């Protein structure tokens, strides 16, 4: 469930949560800067309401070199969203599902303060290019069952 935190203009619950998470505390970026060129895949109704972002994958790469690490987290209106930018092809579904499981485990064990700010629907797979997962495949059904079907762009009001 989404938690709305009342805040003064100077407070930033997301930044505080990131700084309280040892593995990513040095990785906070203002706005969507952590996304680099992929920031165009996020469309926010009011960019001033973006509370910052972190490239989780790059930040924890050394600690988890062989893991399927999740890409990004950002906060919009003090609510946290997790984004994986990945090719949307049939043979990649298992990879993204492994990344999602890694993220959930990481949030529970290493990032509880970030987890507390999760949106009601917090996880998004944004396709890096074309969509090529036929709806008739087992992989499509698996992605749908896990609530993580690829989208071309994430738009938040």
C-alpha positions as CSV (number, residue, x, y, z in Angstrom):
1,X,0.0,0.0,0.0
2,X,1.3,3.5,-0.8
3,X,2.2,5.6,2.1
4,X,1.9,9.3,1.7
5,X,4.3,11.2,4.0
6,X,3.6,14.8,5.0
7,X,6.7,16.7,4.6
8,X,8.2,20.2,4.8
9,X,9.7,21.6,1.6
10,X,13.2,20.7,2.8
11,X,12.5,17.1,3.8
12,X,12.9,14.2,1.4
13,X,11.8,10.8,2.8
14,X,13.2,9.0,-0.2
15,X,16.7,10.6,0.1
16,X,16.6,9.8,3.8
17,X,15.7,6.2,3.1
18,X,18.5,5.8,0.5
19,X,21.0,7.3,2.9
20,X,19.8,4.9,5.6
21,X,20.6,2.0,3.2
22,X,24.3,1.3,3.4
23,X,24.6,-0.5,0.1
24,X,23.2,2.5,-1.9
25,X,23.7,5.5,0.5
26,X,26.3,7.1,-1.8
27,X,24.2,6.6,-5.0
28,X,21.3,9.1,-4.6
29,X,20.7,11.4,-7.6
30,X,18.4,14.3,-7.9
31,X,15.4,13.9,-10.2
32,X,15.7,11.1,-12.7
33,X,19.4,11.6,-13.2
34,X,20.3,8.0,-12.2
35,X,18.4,6.9,-15.3
36,X,20.7,8.7,-17.7
37,X,19.4,8.5,-21.3
38,X,16.6,6.1,-20.0
39,X,15.0,9.0,-18.2
40,X,13.0,9.6,-21.4
41,X,11.2,6.3,-20.6
42,X,9.6,7.9,-17.5
43,X,6.9,10.5,-18.0
44,X,5.9,12.4,-14.8
45,X,3.0,14.8,-14.7
46,X,5.1,17.2,-12.6
47,X,8.9,16.7,-12.6
48,X,9.2,18.9,-9.6
49,X,7.5,16.2,-7.6
50,X,10.3,13.7,-8.4
51,X,12.2,13.1,-5.1
52,X,15.3,11.5,-6.7
53,X,16.6,8.2,-8.1
54,X,19.2,5.5,-7.7
55,X,20.8,3.2,-10.2
56,X,20.7,0.1,-8.0
57,X,22.5,-2.2,-10.5
58,X,25.6,0.0,-10.7
59,X,25.6,0.8,-7.0
60,X,25.6,-2.9,-5.8
61,X,27.5,-4.5,-8.8
62,X,30.7,-5.1,-6.8
63,X,28.8,-6.6,-3.8
64,X,26.6,-8.9,-6.0
65,X,28.7,-9.5,-9.1
66,X,26.9,-12.6,-10.3
67,X,23.4,-11.7,-9.3
68,X,20.6,-10.7,-11.6
69,X,20.4,-7.2,-10.1
70,X,17.5,-4.8,-10.6
71,X,18.2,-1.5,-12.5
72,X,16.6,1.6,-10.9
73,X,14.5,3.0,-8.1
74,X,13.0,6.5,-8.0
75,X,10.5,8.4,-5.9
76,X,7.6,10.5,-7.2
77,X,5.4,12.4,-4.7
78,X,7.3,10.5,-1.9
79,X,6.2,7.1,-3.3
80,X,8.8,4.7,-4.6
81,X,8.8,2.9,-8.0
82,X,11.3,0.2,-9.2
83,X,12.1,0.1,-12.9
84,X,14.0,-2.5,-14.9
85,X,14.9,-1.4,-18.5
86,X,15.4,-4.6,-20.3
87,X,14.7,-6.2,-23.7
88,X,11.2,-7.5,-24.0
89,X,11.8,-10.8,-25.6
90,X,10.5,-14.3,-24.7
91,X,13.9,-15.6,-23.6
92,X,14.4,-12.6,-21.3
93,X,11.3,-13.2,-19.1
94,X,13.1,-15.6,-16.8
95,X,15.9,-13.1,-16.4
96,X,13.6,-10.2,-15.4
97,X,11.7,-12.5,-13.0
98,X,15.0,-13.4,-11.4
99,X,15.9,-9.7,-11.1
100,X,12.5,-9.1,-9.5
101,X,13.0,-11.8,-7.0
102,X,16.5,-10.4,-6.2
103,X,15.0,-7.0,-5.7
104,X,12.3,-8.2,-3.4
105,X,14.9,-10.2,-1.3
106,X,17.2,-7.2,-1.3
107,X,14.4,-4.8,-0.1
108,X,13.5,-7.2,2.7
109,X,17.0,-7.8,3.9
110,X,19.1,-4.7,3.0
111,X,16.7,-1.8,2.1
112,X,13.7,-1.9,4.5
113,X,13.6,1.9,4.7
114,X,13.2,2.2,0.9
115,X,10.7,-0.7,1.0
116,X,8.5,1.3,3.4
117,X,7.8,3.9,0.7
118,X,6.8,1.4,-2.1
119,X,3.9,2.4,-4.3
120,X,0.8,0.2,-4.4
121,X,2.0,-1.1,-7.8
122,X,5.8,-0.6,-7.4
123,X,7.5,-2.8,-10.1
124,X,7.8,-1.9,-13.8
125,X,9.6,-3.6,-16.7
126,X,10.2,-1.0,-19.4
127,X,11.2,-2.5,-22.7
128,X,14.5,-1.2,-24.0
129,X,13.3,-1.6,-27.6
130,X,10.7,-3.7,-29.3
131,X,8.2,-6.0,-27.7
132,X,8.6,-9.7,-28.7
133,X,6.8,-11.9,-26.3
134,X,3.8,-13.6,-27.9
135,X,0.7,-13.6,-25.8
136,X,0.2,-17.3,-26.4
137,X,3.5,-18.2,-24.7
138,X,4.2,-19.6,-21.2
139,X,6.6,-16.8,-20.7
140,X,4.0,-14.1,-21.3
141,X,1.7,-15.8,-18.8
142,X,4.5,-16.0,-16.3
143,X,5.2,-12.3,-16.6
144,X,1.5,-11.5,-16.4
145,X,1.1,-13.7,-13.3
146,X,4.0,-11.8,-11.6
147,X,2.4,-8.4,-12.6
148,X,5.5,-7.4,-14.6
149,X,4.5,-7.3,-18.3
150,X,6.8,-5.0,-20.3
151,X,5.6,-1.5,-21.1
152,X,7.2,1.0,-23.5
153,X,7.0,4.0,-21.1
154,X,6.0,4.6,-17.5
155,X,3.6,7.6,-17.1
156,X,2.6,8.8,-13.6
157,X,0.0,11.5,-12.9
